[in-house]
Amino acid sequence: MSQLPKKPDRNLVAPSREIVKLERRLFLKQGLSLGALSLLSGCDVTDTDAVQKVLWQMSRWNDGVQAAIFDPAKLAQEYPESAITKPFPFNAFYAESAAPRVDAANYKLELGGLIRDKTPWTLDQLYALPQTSQITRHICVEGWSAIGKWGGVTFKTFLERVGADLTAKYVGFKCADDYYTSIDMPTALHPQTLLTFRFADELLPTAYGFPMKLRMPTKLGFKNPKHITAIFATNDYPGGYWEDQGYNWFSGS
């Protein structure tokens, strides 16, 4: 099992700086200057901690706005086979060679929180669920995108099967590489949100998330957890690996 770095990879921008850059681009796009920020917030823009606090508040406010305007019935665009990106990129906070190797024979998906039946699921049980597929675009927060074909069970079907409380606010995920994240329940129930076991009509490769990846074309790529080992429903905000370091939690695409 690979371990999370104490700090993000040196090739990644430090999260606090990333927030500042992200919000700065937003300010420029919307015509909001640092002077306007100081007037709106009453903070001294030379006070890094004060500015960072305001940016965190703005980020959380943005999460709320995105959640409020999310349409659970609106579908992301789907594509023909001819549009699939080949090769599909690998992306993680570690090298492809460090992706976790999960033992399929002994694997069991753990369930917790506001779920009635917490009996662990084997891969054979998961594979026996009704399957569907989609060809959708993966959009990375780093600025690139790629189109891939994913196959699995609609996440709503799985949540209903295990008796998850569909009125809960959040669904959280833990992964074999110690990554973790969480999503809002409306996104969990979206018809294109899939618990995927296949990629390009083949068993999901280790690089792309074996034994399973949650595929959400309505979210940015980092919100799509790979190598999932546990799922739970909760009303308590669970956060996420990158979200706890400053990235927008909702992160719709």
C-alpha positions in Angstrom: 0.0 0.0 0.0 1.4 3.4 -0.9 1.4 6.0 1.8 0.3 9.6 1.4 3.1 12.1 1.3 3.5 14.4 4.3 3.2 17.2 1.8 1.9 17.3 -1.8 4.4 16.1 -4.5 7.0 18.7 -5.2 5.7 18.9 -8.8 2.3 20.1 -7.4 1.7 23.7 -6.2 1.3 24.0 -2.5 -2.5 24.1 -1.7 -2.5 27.5 -0.1 -0.7 29.0 -3.0 -3.1 27.1 -5.3 -6.1 28.7 -3.7 -4.6 32.2 -4.0 -3.8 31.6 -7.7 -7.2 30.1 -8.3 -9.1 33.0 -6.6 -6.8 35.5 -8.3 -7.8 34.1 -11.7 -11.4 34.3 -10.6 -11.0 37.9 -9.5 -9.4 38.9 -12.8 -12.1 37.1 -14.7 -14.9 38.8 -12.8 -13.2 42.1 -12.5 -12.7 41.8 -8.7 -9.4 43.4 -7.7 -7.4 42.9 -4.4 -8.6 46.4 -3.6 -12.2 45.3 -3.9 -11.4 42.3 -1.8 -10.1 44.5 1.0 -13.3 46.6 0.8 -15.6 43.6 0.8 -13.8 41.8 3.6 -12.2 44.6 5.6 -8.9 42.7 5.7 -5.4 43.9 5.0 -4.3 42.3 1.8 -0.7 42.3 3.1 -1.9 40.0 6.0 -1.5 36.6 4.5 -3.5 34.8 7.2 -6.4 37.2 6.9 -6.4 36.9 3.1 -6.2 33.1 3.3 -9.1 33.1 5.7 -11.3 35.1 3.3 -10.3 32.9 0.4 -11.3 29.8 2.4 -14.7 31.4 3.2 -15.1 32.3 -0.5 -14.2 28.7 -1.5 -16.8 27.3 0.9 -19.4 29.8 -0.4 -18.6 28.7 -3.9 -19.3 25.1 -2.8 -22.7 26.1 -1.6 -23.5 27.9 -4.8 -22.5 25.0 -7.0 -24.6 22.6 -4.8 -27.6 24.9 -5.1 -27.5 25.1 -8.9 -26.6 21.4 -9.5 -29.4 19.8 -11.6 -29.6 16.1 -10.7 -31.5 15.4 -13.9 -29.1 17.1 -16.3 -26.8 14.6 -18.1 -23.2 15.1 -19.0 -22.3 14.7 -22.7 -21.6 11.1 -23.8 -19.5 10.3 -26.8 -19.0 7.6 -29.6 -16.3 5.0 -29.3 -14.4 6.9 -32.0 -13.8 9.8 -29.6 -12.1 7.8 -26.9 -8.7 9.1 -25.9 -5.9 6.6 -26.5 -3.9 6.1 -24.5 -6.0 7.4 -21.6 -3.7 9.3 -19.2 -2.7 8.1 -15.8 -2.8 10.7 -13.0 -2.3 10.5 -9.2 -0.1 12.0 -6.5 2.3 9.1 -7.1 3.9 7.4 -10.0 2.0 4.7 -11.9 4.4 2.1 -10.7 3.3 2.9 -7.1 -0.4 2.3 -7.7 -1.8 -0.1 -5.0 -2.1 -3.8 -5.9 -5.3 -5.1 -4.4 -5.8 -8.8 -3.8 -9.0 -9.6 -5.7 -9.6 -13.0 -3.9 -9.5 -11.4 -0.4 -11.1 -8.1 -1.3 -14.2 -7.0 0.6 -15.9 -3.6 0.2 -16.6 -2.3 3.7 -19.8 -0.3 4.4 -20.5 2.1 7.3 -22.4 5.0 8.6 -26.1 5.5 7.6 -26.4 2.2 5.7 -28.8 -0.4 6.9 -27.0 -3.5 5.7 -23.3 -3.2 6.4 -22.3 -6.7 5.2 -19.1 -6.4 3.2 -19.3 -7.1 -0.5 -16.9 -9.4 -2.5 -16.0 -8.6 -6.1 -18.0 -11.5 -7.4 -21.1 -10.0 -5.6 -20.4 -6.6 -7.1 -19.9 -8.0 -10.6 -23.3 -9.7 -10.3 -25.1 -6.4 -10.1 -26.8 -5.0 -13.2 -24.2 -3.4 -15.3 -24.2 -0.4 -17.7 -21.5 1.7 -19.4 -20.8 5.2 -20.5 -18.3 7.1 -22.6 -17.7 10.4 -20.9 -15.1 13.1 -20.5 -12.8 13.1 -17.5 -11.9 16.8 -16.7 -8.8 17.3 -14.6 -8.3 20.3 -12.3 -4.8 20.6 -13.8 -6.4 21.8 -17.1 -6.4 18.7 -19.3 -9.3 16.3 -20.2 -9.7 12.8 -21.8 -12.6 10.7 -22.9 -12.9 7.1 -21.7 -15.3 4.2 -21.5 -16.4 3.0 -18.1 -18.6 0.1 -17.1 -20.3 -0.8 -13.8 -23.4 -0.4 -11.7 -25.2 2.8 -11.2 -24.3 4.1 -7.8 -27.9 4.8 -6.9 -28.7 1.1 -7.5 -26.0 0.0 -5.2 -27.0 2.5 -2.5 -30.6 1.3 -2.7 -29.5 -2.3 -2.5 -27.6 -1.8 0.7 -30.2 0.4 2.3 -28.3 3.6 2.4 -30.1 6.6 3.9 -30.7 8.5 0.6 -31.6 11.6 2.6 -28.1 11.8 4.2 -26.0 14.8 3.1 -22.8 13.0 2.2 -21.3 9.8 0.9 -17.6 9.2 1.8 -14.9 6.9 0.3 -11.7 5.4 1.6 -9.2 3.9 -0.8 -6.4 1.4 -0.8 -3.8 4.2 -1.4 -5.0 6.0 1.7 -6.8 8.6 -0.5 -10.2 9.7 0.7 -12.9 12.0 -0.5 -16.7 12.6 -0.2 -19.6 13.8 -2.4 -23.0 15.2 -2.0 -26.0 12.8 -2.0 -27.6 14.4 -5.1 -24.4 13.6 -7.1 -24.3 10.1 -5.7 -27.9 9.5 -7.0 -27.2 11.1 -10.4 -28.0 8.6 -13.2 -24.4 8.8 -14.7 -22.6 8.2 -11.4 -21.3 4.7 -11.7 -19.4 2.4 -9.4 -17.1 1.1 -12.1 -15.4 -2.3 -12.5 -14.4 -2.1 -16.2 -12.5 0.3 -18.4 -12.6 0.1 -22.2 -14.6 -3.2 -21.9 -11.8 -4.9 -19.9 -11.4 -5.5 -16.2 -10.4 -2.2 -14.6 -6.6 -1.9 -14.7 -4.6 -1.2 -11.6 -3.6 2.2 -13.0 -7.2 3.3 -13.4 -8.4 2.2 -10.0 -8.8 -1.6 -9.6 -10.9 -3.0 -8.0 -13.3 -0.1 -8.5 -13.5 3.5 -9.2 -16.4 5.9 -8.7 -17.0 7.6 -12.1 -18.8 11.0 -12.0 -18.8 12.9 -15.3 -20.4 15.8 -13.4 -17.3 16.2 -11.1 -13.7 17.2 -11.6 -11.4 14.2 -11.9 -9.9 14.4 -8.4 -13.4 13.8 -7.0 -13.5 10.4 -8.7 -11.9 8.0 -6.1 -10.0 4.9 -7.3 -9.1 1.7 -5.5 -12.2 2.1 -3.2 -12.1 -0.1 -0.1 -14.9 1.5 2.0 -18.1 3.5 1.5 -20.2 5.3 4.1 -23.1 7.6 4.3 -23.2 10.4 6.8 -24.6 13.8 7.8 -21.3 15.0 9.1 -19.0 16.7 6.7 -16.2 14.1 5.8 -13.9 16.4 3.8 -11.3 14.8 1.5 -7.5 14.5 0.9 -7.2 17.6 -1.4 -10.4 19.3 -0.1 -8.8 19.4 3.4 -5.9 21.2 1.8 -7.9 23.9 0.1 -9.5 22.6 -3.0 -13.2 23.2 -3.6 -15.2 20.4 -2.1 -18.1 20.4 -4.6 -15.9 20.7 -7.7 -18.5 20.3 -10.4 -17.2 20.0 -13.9 
